[in-house]
Amino acid sequence: MSESLKSSPIESVHLELGGRMVPFAGWNMPVMYSSIMDEHSAVRTTAGIFDISHMGQFFVSGGAALEWLNRMLANNVAKLADRQGQYSFLLNEKGGVIDDLIIYRLGDEEFFLVVNASKIDEDREWLASHAAEGTTLLDDSDNWAGVAVQGPESAAAFAKVFPDAELPERNGISQIGLGVIVCRTGYTGEDGFELFCSAAEGASVFRKFVDAGVKPCGLGARDTLRLEMCYPLNGNDLAPDRTPVEAGLGFFVDLEKGDFTGREVLARQKESGPDQRLAAIEYLEKGAPPRAHYAVHSADGELLGELSSGVLSPSLGKGIGLAYLPRESAKVGTELQIDVRGRKFPAVVVKKPFYKPSAKKS
């Protein structure tokens, strides 16, 4: 392991449970314990737990916090009631995505942001460079551990570990005693929650859920689960030269709330339509697993682009991927070819998401 990699507060448990560790976003994290297929299946059918301690935790407060966040983020923070969260984007002046994040309203003048691991420093520096009077920004990422429990039996697992507490409603946030935050969100499409506690308590919390019957899962299953839902991965499907409108995520942009960074570009794209769109692509037959950067061709062999993400879907049993394609080629039903190391596999643009979970959510 490189000395520059950060260690999760839960790393000792990962090693004890036989987790295979890999570098990810500057951290040494488990990619799997048993197999990606086994862990993926557990989340779709029962419950699995992921270490998300590498993600960042920011706190924003002050009398001007709401107004400032609405200028810095694409979604409308003013629509949040206390204890509610929403998906949003931190954009550059060209409308490109610096980071995608979840923001929660803790009170009238207090907000909690969960940001991507590889973007913590960049987000903090960008926000600090646009600081406003009357607003305080705290990057408290080093002091927190995080776990995500996902799957149809996640609520039952929570009741076993915290019998005297209740989960918040979908997209809500609550606190358990002092210093534990629970958010009813996730990155798999299944019911579940993300729990943040002190770094010192992280290993104990992870172990309690495993002892309650929740399967430990690694980054491999997290990627197959999120891609089946077409949830974007920052750095692959989202980038500073791609806008939320191009990514098909315009629903999370509010052009009516007033001015915000990148608004002008997004308004033009929403009016005229972007030149390229992020398309969901599915193999028409079995084939070699698709991966990011594999070339995407038209049915006639014209090079159209490359995959930004790609995996062999455990739920569907076929290759799936995302790619930015010219607008006309991104329409549902368009037949394509995916070039896997010189061999082309027939594929088609399909409606998002690839997989529709059947689990009941509160």
N, C-alpha and C positions, 0 to 999 in steps of 0.2 A: 504494500500500500504506500502511495506517495505521502510524504510527510506533510504536504500541503492540504491534503484532504481533511475535512472536518469529521468528527465522530458524533453520531447521534447519542443523546443521553440514554437511549435504549439499546445501544450496540451490544452490551454484555448479554442481553436476553437473546438477541439475534444469533449470536455465536453459540450460546447454550442450546438453542433450538435447531442448530444446524443450518442457519441461513447462509446462502452463498452471497458473499459481499462483492459489490462492484462500485466503481466510481460513478457518481451521478450528481451533476450540478455542483461540483466541488465538495461533495459529501461521500463517505463510505457507507453505502446503503445495501440492504438485502434485495437481490433480484428475484430470489425464490427460496423456498424451504423444501418442498416436495417436488412439485412440477407446476408450470404455468397452467396447464390444463386442470389439474386438481384444485389449485387455488382459485382459478377463475370459476370453476363449477361450484365451489363452496359459496362464493359471493352470490351467484345466481340462484342457489337453492337453499342455503342456510345462512351463514354469516362468516365474514372474514375480517381480520384486523390488519391495517397498514400503519407503519411508522411514517408520520408526516412531520416529524420534528425539524426537517430541513426547511420547511416553509417559514415565511417571515410573519411577524406580528407587529403591526404599527398601531399606535393609539394617537388619535387627533382630538384635540379639545379646544374650547375657547368660544367666546361669543361670536366670532366670525367664522367658525369652523364649517358650518353648513354652506355658507356662501362660497367659501374658498374651495371646498371639495367639489361643489357643483361646477366651478370653473376648471378644475383639474381633471374631472372624470366625465365619461361620456353619458352614463345613465343619470337619472334624476334622483339625487340623494334626498330631496325634499319630499319625495313620495313615501319615504320610509317612516313608519311609526316606530316608537320605542320598541326595542327587542326584535326588530325585523332586519333581514339582510337582503342584499341584491347583488347580482353579477354585474361587473362594470369593467371599464377599460381606462388605463392611463395612456394617453395619446401624445404623440409629438405634433409639431405644427402642421405636418403634412397629413395628419390623420392616421399615421401608422401606429401600430400597437407597441408601446414600450412594455406593457404588462397587462394581463387580465387578472382580475382579483375579485374577492368577495368583500363587500363593505357592510358592516352591521351598525345600526344605531343603538347605542347603549343608553342614551338620554338626550335631552334637548341640545346639549353642547358637547357630547362625547361620542366618538366613533371608533370602531375597531376594524382594522383592515388585515386580511390574510392574503399575502402576496407570494409569488413564486420564488423558490429557493435561489435560482440563478439570477434573480432580479432584485434581491434585497438591497444591495449597495446602490444599484442604478436608480431604483425607485426612490430611495431615501435622498440621494443627491439631487434628483430631478425635482422632487417635492420641496426640498430645502432651498433650492435655487429659485423657486417661485413662491417662497414663504410670504404670508400676509400678516399684517399687524392684527393682533387679537386671536392668533391661532398658535397652538403648540403641537409640534410633531415629535413623537417619541418612537424610536425604533427599539423595541424591547425583545427582539428576536432571540438573542443569546440566552435569555432567561426562561424560555418556554420549551416544553416538549409537547408533541402532538400525536394523536392516534386517530385514525378513521376506521370506524366499525360500520360495515356495509353488508346488506343482505336482508332477506325477508325476516330473519330471526334476530335482527340487530336490536330491536326494541326489547325483546325478551332477555337478551344478554345484558342490556343496560339495567333492567330491573333486578337481575341477579347481583350485579356488581354494586349498584347504588339503589338498594331497596327503598330508601326514604326520599328519593328524588324523582322528578318527572322530566321526561324529554320535552323540549319546546315543540311547537308546531312546525310544519315544513317551512324552511327558510328562516326560522326563528332562532333566537339565542337566549340562553339563560345561564345562571351561575349556580354552582353547587358549593355551598359554604363560602369560604374565602379562597380565592385563587384558582378555581376550576371553572372553565368556560365550556359550555356545550352548544354546538351549532348544528341544527337539523339540516345539514347539507351533505354533499358528497360528490364523487367524481366517477361513479359507476353506473348511475341510472337506477340503482336499487334504493329502497328505504335505508336509512342509516343516519349517522351523525359523525361529526368531528369534535374531538374533545382536546382541549388545551389545558395543561397544568404546569406546575413548576418543573424545571429540568430535573430537579432532584427526585421528583415523584414519578417521572415518566416510565422508568423500567417497572416499577411496582404496578402502575395502572395497566400497562401492556400485559404483564403476567396475569393479573386478575381476570382479564377478559379471556386469555388463553385457557386459564383454569376453568372458566365458565363454559368452555366448549367452542369458543370462537377460533377459527383456523388462522394461524399467522400467514400472511400473504406478502409477496414482494412486488417490486416494481414491474416485473414482467406481466403479472396478472392485472396490475393497475393499468397498464398500457392497452392490453387487449380489451378490458372492460370499457375503458373510456372511449376507445376507437369504435367499438360496436355502437356506442351512443352518439358518435360524431362529435364528442367533446374535444375541442382543440388543445393541442399541446404547444405551449409557448416555446418558440425557437424552431419548431417544425411547421405547424399550421398557422401560427401567428408570428409576425415579425414587424420591425419598424418600417418596412417598405410595403406592408399590407394593411389595409384598413378593415374595421369590423364589417363594413358593407360588403367588401369583396369576399370576406369570410362567411357571408350569409348570417351574420349576427347583428344585423341592423335593429332587431327587436330590442337590443340592449342599449340602443343609442336614442336619446331624447333631444331632437332638434328644436322642440318647442320651449325648452326650459330657459333659454337665453344663451349667451355666448359661453363657449368653452374651448379649450385647446383642440384644434383640429376640426372644429365644426364646419368651417367653410368648405373644406374638401369633401366631407361626408355629405353635406347638403347637395353639392353638385352631383355626387355619385348616386344619391338617392333619387334625384330628379331625372337624370339621364340614363342611369344604370351603369354599373362598373364595366370596364372592358373585359375583365376576367372575374371569374367566380370560383369559389372553392367547391368542387364537386365530389360527391360520394360515388365511388366506383367499386363494382363488385364483379368478381370473376363469373363467367358464364359456365365454367366447368372447373374441375379440379386442376390445380397447377402448383408450381413452386411458390412458396410464400413471398408475397410482395413486400418490398421494403422502401423506406424513404429514399428519394433520389433516383429510383428506377424510372426510365423514360416512359412517357405515355404517348402513344401514336393514335391517329385516327384509324378507322377501319381500312382506309386506303393507304395507310403507311406514313402519313404526314406527321412529323414531330410536333406535338401540341404543348408539351410541358413535362413535368416530372412529379412523382408522388411526393407529397410532403410528409405523409405517414402511410404505413402499410403493415398488415399482419395477416396471419391465417386465423380467421375468427373461430374460436372454440365453440361458440354457440351455433354458428351457421355452417361450419365445416367447409368454408371456402375462403379464398383470398378477398380482402377488403382493403380499401385505401382512400385517401383524400388527395386531391391535386387541384391546383389553380389552372383553369383552362379558359381559353377564349369563350366569351359569353355564349356564342352559338353552339359550341361543343360541350357546354356544361349542362345542357338540357337533359332532363330525365328521359331515358330511352336511347340516348346516343351510344352507338356501339364504338368500342375502342380496342386498343391492343396494349398490353403491358409488357415491356421488354425486360425480361429477367435474365441477365447475363447472356444476351444474344438470342434467347428463345422467347417468342412472342405468344402471350396467352390472351384469348378473347375475353373482353370485359364489357360492362355497360354502366352508364350513369344511372343511379337509382335515387329514390327519394330518401331523405334523412329522417330518422336514424336508420342504421342497418338493423338494429335489434330493438324490440319494444318489450320492456320488462312487464310482467304481469302482476308483480307484487303490489299489494294495496299500501298506499301511503297515507299518513294522517295529515 
